């Protein structure tokens, strides 16, 4: 059950892992042709291709069969990026499926490859996903060069460094079999600390799917998600967007972009004003040569092309060309997409790659940064990068994650200078897979989302533990669209709304935009701010209408037991206030959903800290109590927070 009565589509994001350097080879090409039934056109000819993979195992000193390797045939990325001289959109092959699979115990993989694709295999790359490497991040005080602070034996394993807060973070990628032998050298370096470089995984329109339902036999509109937050056919949030203004730059840090998709208008792509396309010179001296639309931080080149599909899907939620007679409508009209690839062809990355992309976005004017990715533990370098971007006035929007665990235990999610977004289903309740906890700020629809499919990708294919039939998530006769679920696809809805709010009022700070989005959200599930959906589901129209100076806050951070006037009391800690504060009340009620409330106190001024003390005797007669904080603005607006107290 994915929640909300949605047909079960498993989440397609936030996977851990790493990319190794093992190389696969291929041989044994045998031709074959399949004809159709009488009267049917013959099926396209295919080639039966055998791929054999081996892995260098240093501990054994020999090559062994590369069993369990995920292999993807990459027939080549475009030779040019948008803006290069003579570059034009080319969506040939957009109907092709993904050519990938996992090697067996003998290191072999059998694939049926269309003959037209097989004919081009002479220049084909094999993307291979394996996990034989350990990633470390070494932190040094000040601005340093790796060669000056590390033993020479470690230099072959050094990756691109990044600097935040006066410290230099130097990543190492070391074959697992060699870590023990190098540990002494690692320990000898004069560092501030060493930590794991954690694995991070990665809407009146003419757009046909915007006005239809049931395209995959579902009982709700094809683009129900963006309609639910206010992007409708009539009285739409889009009507509230000012027609003229400076385009807002939105950076998508992900697996790249299929910029040849028919729904990606090249005019919607950010262009680096300081670069001359394709001249081989770093014109703006930012360390990246010909970074005209963004950068590939995984392969360290200027072509952030998507071989995984996740980034194109995420970008499509915001940037699918609206009202063009094709497919779907994206949320972020008038924005510009900065493409920052930080994942490999299988949706995996490392913390330092993500941090470098975040820093690039902030340094190049992104006002919104979308991070539909995450890992199983916290990362210092990613936190520093998010703080850096926030300090440069960027609104950082992150996906809560899909493990149904507390979000604050995950990398990226739950950080104070980012908006963490949970997913909801068609019934406006938290999706069962969505992470939760005190770090959740907002929610947006994440179940059964329709977006763009990158050429020759099948995003859900080969995900561990996912029961998925190849190509079953493709939508449309042209196979250019895809459906999937996950907090990764809720986050760009919020990012898109943030971009529209900034477009209407570019003078707003990042903190003001975050506050507007939270204060204007549609409260769902538990009354008030809760651990499942935060302030509620983002409401685009309400956000665009909101006065950024108006706010009401109410939160209870916890309770402690203390002695007051010779008796035990429960001290309630939290924060409450408003720009024009009227009053606040604290009440208690018995049970999970109290029918009656007993007022404990009324407060006439804002407080951040101890709100009140409640005599322990007031909690007699029940094992579970709800402590309710209600705050009232002078305009009559209220906000509520409920704290569940379970007694032993």
N, C-alpha and C positions, 0 to 999 in steps of 0.2 A: 504494500500500500504506500503510494507516494504522497498521500494526504490530499484532501479536497476532492475526492472522487476522480482524480486524474488517472488515466491509464498509466500503468507502471512504466516509467522511462527512467532508468538509473542515472544518477548524477554523472556528469562527464568531465570532472575537473579535479584539481588539487591532488595530483598523484606525486608521490615521492619517487626518487630514483636518480640515476646519473647516466651519463653517456660515456661509454668506453671508447677506446681507440682500436678495438678488434676489427679486422677486415674480413669480409666474406668474399668468396669467389663464386662463380656460377659456371656450370657446364651441362652437357647432356641435353641440348635443346632438341626437342622432337616435335615436329609439326603435327597438326591434327585439325580436321574440319568437322563441324557438326551441322548437319542439315536439319531444318524444321520439319513439322508435319506437312502433309500435302496441303497446298494452298497457302501455307505460311511462308514468309520470307525466310531464307536460310539464315542461321545464326552466324555472326561474324566469326571468321576463323581465329583459332587460338593456338598458342604455342605452349606446350607443357615444359615448364622451366624448373630445373632442379638447382637449388642454391645450397652450397656446402660451406659451413662456417667452422673455423677453428679458433681456438683461443690460446694465446701464449701464457703459459703458467710458469712464472719464474721460479716458484718453489720446486717444481719438478724439472725445470730446465728443458721443457719440450712443449710442442704444440699438442693440444688435446681437442677432441670434438667440442664444438661450441653448442652444447645442448641448452635449450631453453632461452635462446636469444630471439628477441623480437626484431624482425627484419622488414624493412620497407624499401620498395623499389622507388627511387627518385629519378624521374626521367629528365631532370634538369630544371633549375630555376630560370626565370626570365633573365635575359642578358642585360636588360635595361630596367631602370626604374622610371616611374612617371616624372616627367620634366626633362629627361634626357633628350638630346636632339634626335628627332625621328621616332621617338617612342610613341606607340599607339596601343590602345587596349586590344588584347587578344584573348578571347575566352575559349579558344579551341581546347577540346578535351575536358570541358567543364562537366560533361555528363559521365565521365569515366569514374569508376569506383576506385577505392584504395587497393593497391597491390602490396599486401603485407601478410605476415603470419609469424608463427613461432617455430623455431627449429626443434626437431625431435631429439631423441637420446643420441642419435648418431650425428647430430649437427646438421641435419638435412631438412629442407623445406621444399615442398612441391607447390608450385603456383601455376595457375592457368593465366597466361598473359595474352591479351589481344595481339594478333599478329602485327597490327599497325604500330603498337607500342614496342613489341619485341624487335621490330626492324631497327629501332633507334637505340638498342641496348649497348651499342659500342661505346657510347658516351655516358652510360648510366652510372649513377652513384647508388650504392647500397647503404642506407641509413641503418645502423645496427645499434640496438639498445641493450646494454649489459651493465652490470654494476661491480666491476672489479676494482674500483678506485675509492680511496678515502679522501675526503675533502676537509681541509683545515683552514681556519682563518687566524693569522697571527697579527696581533695589534701592537703597534709601536708608537711611542710618543713623538709628536711633531711630524714634519714632512720629511720622509726618508726614502731612499732608493733601496730596493731589495738587495742589490749587489753589495751595498755598504753595511748591511745589518745581518745578512744570512751567510752561513758557510757556503762555499762554492758548490759543495755536493748537493745542496738543496735547490740550486738555481734552475736545473732542468724541469722542476716541478712547479715553478712560480707562474701564476696567472696574473691577469691585469689587476693592479692595486686600485684602491679608491680611498679618498680622504674625507673624513667628517670630524667636526668638533675638535680640530687640532691633532687628531690621531690618524695614522696611516694603517689601513687594513690590507694585508697582503695574503691572498689565498694561495694555497698549495693543493695540487691534485696529484696524489701519489698512489701507485699500484698497491693494493692491499698487501700483497706478498712482501713488499719492501718497507712497510711502515715500521715494523719492529726494528729492523736494521738501522733505520734513520732516526729513531726516537731520541737517541742521545744527542744528535745534532739539533733536533727541534728543541729539546729541553735546554740546550746550551745558549740559545739565542736570548738576548736581553729584551724580552717582550713585556708588555703590560698584561698580556694574557693570550691564551690559545683556546679556541673553541671549534666545534664541528661546523664546517660550512654546510649547513643543513640543506637537505633536498627539499625543493619547493615545486609543487606541481601546478603544474599548472594545473512607428507605432501609430470634409468631403473630398476622399482621395481616390485616385484612379488605380491605386495599387490593388491588384485582384484579391490577394489574401487578406487585406485589411477589412474588406466588407463581406467575407465569406466565413462559413463554419463547416466543420465536418470533413475537411480535406483528407484526414486520416481516420475518418469515422468517429471522431470525438464529438460530444454533444454541445460544444461551446465554440465561440468564435476562434478562428485560426490565430488571430493576434489578440486574444483575450487579455494577455498580460499588460500590454501598454494601454489598452482600453480601460482596464481596471484602475489605473492610476490617473486617468483623466484625459488621455489622448483618444478622443472619440470623433465620430463623424460630424456631430453637431455640438455646439457649445463646447468646443475642445479647448484644452489648455494651450494648444498651439495658437489659438486666436488671441491669447494674452501676450504673445511674444512680440516685441517691437520689431517692425519690418526692417529697420536699418540699425546698424550698429557694428562695432568691431567684432569680427568673428572670434569666438572663444576657442582656444587651443585645448584639445582633450588628448592626453597621452594614454595609449592603451599598451601596457606592459604585459606582453603575452607571447604567443608562438608566432607572431607575424601576421601578414595580411595577404590574401589573394586579391591583389589590386586589379586583376583582369576580370573579376566577377562583374557581370552586367549591372549589378546594383551598387557598385562602388563608383561614384562620380569622381574623376580625378580632380575636379575643382574643389572637392571637399577635403582633399589631403593637404596637410600642413606642408609648406615649402620653406626651407631654411633660407632666409633672405641674405645670409652672409656667404652662401656657397654658389659657385658657378658649376652647374651640373656637368659631371663627367669629364672635368679637366685634369683629374688626378692630383689636385692641389687642395690642401687644407686652407681654403681661402679665409675662413674666419678664425683660424688658429685655436680651435677648440679641441684639437687632438683627434678629430675624426675627418677623414678625407672624403669629400663628396657626399656628406650626409644630408642629402637634399630633402628626403621625406622622413628621416629617422635613422635608426641604426640597428644592426644585428649584433647584440652583445653576446650571443652564443658563438657565432662563427667569426665575429669581429670583422664585419664587412658592411658595405653600404646597402645591401639588398635584404631587407627584413621580410623575406618571402615565407609564406606559411605552408609547411609540409605536414602539419598536424591537424589543423582545422579549428582548434579552440579559439585562436585569436581572431580569425575571420568571423566565427559565430558571435563572439563577444562584440566585435566592432559593428557587425550587422545590426545588432539591437539598437545601436545609436546612429549608425551612418548609412543604413540602407536608403538608397535614393528615394525620397518621398514623392508621391504624385507623378510618377513617371510611366505609369501604365505597366510596370513590371512588379511582380511578386509582392514584397512587403514594404512597410514604411518604418524608417528609423526615427528615433526620438529627437536626436540633437540637431535640429535644423539650424543652419547658419554657423555651425561649429566647424572646426578644422581638426582632422585626425592626424596625430603624430604617431607613427608606427614604430614601436620599440620592441624588437624581438629579444626575449630573454630565455626562451625555451628551445629545446631541441625538437626533432621531428616526432617525438613520442610524448611531448608535453611535460618533460622534466627539466629542471634547472637547478642552480645553486644560489644560495643567498647573495653572494657577491655579485652575480650577474644581475639579479633583481635590483640590488642597491645601486649599481652603476647606471642602470636604466632610469631609476627614479631621479638620481642626481642630474642626468642629462635632461630629463623632462623639466625639472625645476629651473635649471640653468638656461633653458631655451624657451621659457615663457609659457609653459603649460599651466593653466589655471585649474584644470581637473586632471587627476591621474587615477586611472582605473587599474586595480590589482585584483584580477579574478584568479588568484592563486594562493597557495599556502603550504605550510609544512607542519610536522608533528611537534615542533618545539620552538621556543623563542630564538630570535637571532639579534645579536647586538648591532650588527652592521645594517640590517634592514630597518631596525628601529631608529638608528641614527639617520638613515636616509630619509625616512618618513618625517622625522623632526626637521631635517634640513629643508625638505620640500614645503612643509607647513610654514617654516620661517620665511620662505619665499612666496607666500600667499597662495599656495596651491591647495586645493581641496583633494585630499587623498581618500578614495573610496575603495574599500576592500571587501571581498567575499568572506562570509563567516566560516565557510567550510562545510563539508558534507558528511561528517563522521558521527553526528548526533552526540557530541561531547561538548563540554564547556569551551567556548571560543577563546577564552583568555589563556588556555593551555596550548594554543596553536600559534605558529609564526604568522605575523602580519595582523591577524584579527585581534580586536580588543584593545588596540593601542590608543592612548588618549588623543593623539593628533591625527587620527584617521576616523572615518565613518565606517563602522562595521555593519554589514547588511546581511540579514537573515532572509530565508526564502519562505514564501507562503504559497498555499495552493488555491484552488478555485473557490474554496469556502472561506478564504481569508484567515485561515489558521496556519500556524507554523508547519512547514513541511516536515515529515517525520525524520528526514535525513539531516535537516539543517542544524548546525551547531547553535548553542544557546548560552546564556549566562549574563553576568553583569556588564560584559563588554559589548553587548548588542545595542546598537544605536537606532537602527531603522530596519524595516523589512520591505520587500518588494516581491511581486510574483516570480517564482522560480520553477514552477512545474509545467512541463510540456510547452516549452518556449519554442517558437518558430523563428529561425534566423537563416543566415547564409551558410552554404556549404562550400568550403574551399575546394578547388579543383583536385581531383584524385585523392580525396580524404574520406574517411569514414570514422568520425570522432570516437564513437563508442566501441569500435572494433578493437579487440585485443586487450581490453581493460581487464585486469585480474579480478576474478570473482564476479564478473558481470555476465549475466545470461542474455546474450544479444545475438540476434540473427543478422548476419552481414547485410548491409544496405537497407535494413528494415526501417531506419529512421530517415531515409531520403523522402523528400516531399516534392511533388510535381512531376509532370511528364518529362521536363527538361532536367530533373534531378539536381537543380541548383540550390535547393533549400533543404533544411535539416531541422529536426526537432529533438530536444534534449531537456533534461532537468538538472538543476543544481544552483547553488548560491552564486556560482560564477556568472549566471545569466540574470540573476536578480540585481547584482551590483551595477551593471551598465545601465539599467533603468534609472537607478539613483544618480549615476554619473551624468546621464543625459539631462535629467531634470536640473542638476546642479549647474550644468553649462547654460541652460536657458535662464536660470535665475541670474547668473553672472552677466549674460548677454543683455538682460533688461537693466541691470544695475552694476556695471563693471567696477564701481568704486567700493563695492562690498569687500571686506576682508574675508579670508578663509574661515575664520571663526564665525563671522556673521552669516556666511552662507550655510555653514553647518548648523547653526542655531535656527535659521529660517526653515531648513528642511525638517529638523526635528520638531520644532514648535508647531508646524503646519501639518504634521502627519496625521493620518486617520487612525485613531486609537482602536485597536482590535484585541480580541481575547480578554485577558485580565484587565480590568479597568486601571488606567494609568500606565506609567512606565513599567514594563515587565521584562523578564529575562528571556522571553521567547521572541518578541517582536520589537523590543525597545520602546520607542515613542509611538510606534505604529507603522502602518504602510504609507510609503511616500505618496503625497497627494500633489500632483504637478500644478493643478489650477490654484489650490490653496497656497502653495509656495510662491507662485508668481504674483499672487494678490497680497501676500503678507507684508506687514510693516516690519522691517528688520530690527527696529528698535523695541518692539513689543515682545516680552517673553514672560513666562511663568515657569518656575522650576520647583520640583519637589522630589526628594530622594531620601531614603533611609539606607545608610550604609551598613548598619549592624546594631547589635545591642550588647550591653555588658551588665553584669550584676555587681552592685555595690551596696554599701550600707549608708542609709540616709536617715537621720534623726532616730538612730537606734534600731532601725528595722531594715530588712533587705528591700532593695528596689531595683527595677530594671531600667537602666539608662538607655535612652533611644538616641542614637547618633545619626546625623545626616546633614542635609543642606536644603534650604528653601528660600525663595525670594522671587522678586519680579521687578520690572523696571518701574512700575507704579504699584507698590505692594499695599494690599488692603488688610488681609489677615490670614492666619493659618490655624487649623484645628487638628488635634491628634485625638483619635478615637480608637477603641478596641471592640472586637466582636468575636463571638465564639464560633469555632468550626471553620471549614474551608471557605464557605460562602455565607457569611453572616447575614441574617435577616434584620437584626437589630444592632445598633451601635451605641456604645457608651462613651460620651465625650470625656476626655481626660483633661485637656487644657486648650486654651486659645492663646495664640501668640500674635503680638501686634507689630513685630518687627522681624526682618530677615535674620536668619541664623545659619552659620556654617560650623557645625560641631555638635555639642550636646543639645538636643532639642528639648528633652524633658526627662524626668524620672517618674516611673510608674510603680507604686507600692506593689510588692509581690503578691499581697493578699488579693489584689484585684483580678488575679488570674486563676482563681479557684473555680472548679466546676467543669473544666474542659482540658483536654490534652493538646488541642490545637487552637491557636488564636491568630487573628489578623490585626496587625497594628496599621491603622490608616492615617496617612498624612494628606490633608487637603489644603491647597494654597489658592487664595483668591486674589485676582488682579482688580484694580479699581474700576476696570471696564466690565467687570462681571465674569470674565473668563476664569476658569479654574483648571488646576492640574492636580492629579492624585497619584499617590504611591502607596502600594500595599506591601507589607512585610509579613511573611508567614513565620510564626513562632511555634515551634514544636517543643512541648515540655516532656521530660523523661518520665 
